[in-house]
Amino acid sequence: MKVAIIRLSALGDIIHAAVINEFLYKSGIKVDWIVEESLSDILDFHPKINKILKINLKSVKKNKFNLVKEYKKI
């Protein structure tokens, strides 16, 4: 099973959600993350994240379909 965690702009939320990632990983679930580019450095070295999609939040606000297109690429 695959799960995507979407935490775009709140640093504290990203840190708290990383704990949830540990439980999902232990259950055999592959976790992808969708995160704002400026905050993605926190997750870059997390060994239990399958893939990270770094997005520019301003471009997504202009065209929400860009997010779907980018996620399909990974």
C-alpha positions as CSV (number, residue, x, y, z in Angstrom):
1,M,0.0,0.0,0.0
2,K,1.1,3.6,-0.7
3,V,0.2,6.7,1.2
4,A,1.0,10.3,0.5
5,I,1.4,12.8,3.3
6,I,0.7,16.4,2.3
7,R,2.2,19.0,4.6
8,L,3.0,22.1,2.7
9,S,3.8,25.1,4.9
10,A,3.8,24.4,8.6
11,L,7.2,23.3,10.0
12,G,5.7,21.9,13.2
13,D,3.2,19.9,11.3
14,I,5.9,18.3,9.2
15,I,7.9,17.3,12.2
16,H,4.8,15.8,13.9
17,A,3.8,13.9,10.8
18,A,7.3,12.5,10.5
19,V,6.5,10.5,13.7
20,I,3.4,9.0,12.0
21,N,5.7,8.0,9.1
22,E,7.5,5.7,11.5
23,F,4.3,3.8,12.3
24,L,3.3,3.5,8.7
25,Y,6.7,2.2,7.7
26,K,6.6,-0.5,10.4
27,S,3.2,-1.6,8.9
28,G,4.8,-2.1,5.5
29,I,3.2,1.0,4.0
30,K,5.3,3.1,1.5
31,V,5.0,6.8,2.3
32,D,5.4,9.6,-0.2
33,W,5.6,13.2,0.9
34,I,4.4,16.3,-0.7
35,V,6.1,19.4,0.8
36,E,6.9,23.0,0.2
37,E,10.4,23.3,-1.4
38,S,11.7,25.7,1.3
39,L,10.9,23.1,4.0
40,S,11.9,20.0,2.2
41,D,15.5,19.9,3.7
42,I,14.0,18.5,6.9
43,L,12.9,15.3,5.1
44,D,15.7,14.9,2.6
45,F,17.7,12.5,4.8
46,H,14.8,10.6,6.4
47,P,15.5,6.9,5.5
48,K,11.9,5.7,5.7
49,I,10.3,8.0,3.1
50,N,9.7,6.5,-0.3
51,K,9.7,9.6,-2.4
52,I,9.5,13.4,-1.8
53,L,7.7,15.8,-4.1
54,K,9.0,19.3,-3.5
55,I,6.5,21.9,-4.8
56,N,6.4,25.6,-5.0
57,L,3.3,26.6,-3.1
58,K,2.8,29.8,-5.0
59,S,2.5,27.9,-8.3
60,V,0.1,25.4,-6.9
61,K,-2.2,28.2,-5.6
62,K,-2.3,29.6,-9.2
63,N,-3.1,26.2,-10.8
64,K,-4.1,23.4,-8.5
65,F,-3.9,20.8,-11.3
66,N,-0.1,21.3,-11.3
67,L,0.0,19.4,-8.0
68,V,-1.8,16.4,-9.5
69,K,0.5,16.4,-12.6
70,E,3.6,16.6,-10.5
71,Y,2.5,13.7,-8.2
72,K,1.7,11.5,-11.1
73,K,5.3,11.9,-12.3
74,I,6.7,10.2,-9.1
